[in-house]
Amino acid sequence: MRTRPLAPIVAGLALTLTAASLQPAQANTTVTIVAVGDVAMARGGQAKTAALTKNLKPQQVLLMGDLVYKSGTDKEFNKYFLPKWKSLLPKTWAVPGNHEYRTTNAAGYRNLIAQNSMPATGENLWWVKQTGAWSVIGLDSEVLAGATGDKQIEFLKQTLLDNDGRPTLVTWHRPTFSRGYHGDQTDTSSLWNLVSADKDVKLVLWGHDHNYEQVERTVQTGTATEHKVNTIVVGTGGADLRKCSTPNIPGELICGKKNNFGVLQLKLEANGYSWSYRNANGKKLGRQLDSGSVAF
């Protein structure tokens, strides 16, 4: 297991918080989360990843977009996603992906979250939640332009300001950086630039590319505020896996069908976190394929 110490962070001055924002940190609480994106489709691997997620017994489940293929319709959710994942929805937080928006206004996804009390902010599909000592921010990578995009940016700015020293995990669907099939999604840089500039943000999770990729990134290089942010792509929830344009890199990049499907297990603590990427295939169910930890 790789261990990465980070410099301690000094909290800024406290800001006035709204009732819908942050709660006091539970400093001694360890929270286990299972995270994955790109989940269900005809003849997909969603039964395997759902079984593994249940076996890991997380307190929260984080689904990172493209919950069902091809178009996120009610029919597809009912046929492919809900039979295996419905029992996990009471503990699930999710963000939408590009396939949800193949249905007008992501209507199938909106129906799913409304029926299962999954988070949103009014009519908007972004949100912030607290668990243990951490904040978790979910964003919508499919509404980046126009008035709605501006509204999401303002939400993100205010949420980061309100964070007041809490370690933070942020997720959206399409990765700003990826060596997978789709590659870098440069239009999401408006989200990345805000998130990566905030030292409270310790971890950013993405889906979209159907592989696993873990990279520690140095941001604001050469300045007094230089720091590191870990990014992990986990688009291995059941949709067709793909090869990458570069060879696999042990401990960093896992692509191709031979590695099958998998989920990311996170353990979040007040002073750090650990991750473990686990195989969801048959006799190898739960086998650890990558792991690491960060202390701060």
Buried (B, 14 or more C-beta within 10 A) or exposed (E): EEEEEBEEEEEEEEEEEEEEBBEEBBEEBBBBBBBBBBBBBEEBBBBBBBBBBBBBEBBBBBBBBBBBBEEBBBEBBBBBBBBBBBEBBEBBBBBBBBBBBBBEEBBBBBBBBEEBEBBBBEEBBBBBBBBBBBBBBBBBBBBBEEEBBEBBBEBBEBBBEBBBBBBBBBBBBBBBBBBBBBEBBEEBBBBBEBBBBBBBBBBBBBBBBBBBBBBBBEBEEEEEEEBBBBBBBBBBBBBEBBBBEEEBBEBEBBBBEEBBBBBBBBBBBBEBBBBBBBBBBEEEBBBEBBBBBBEB
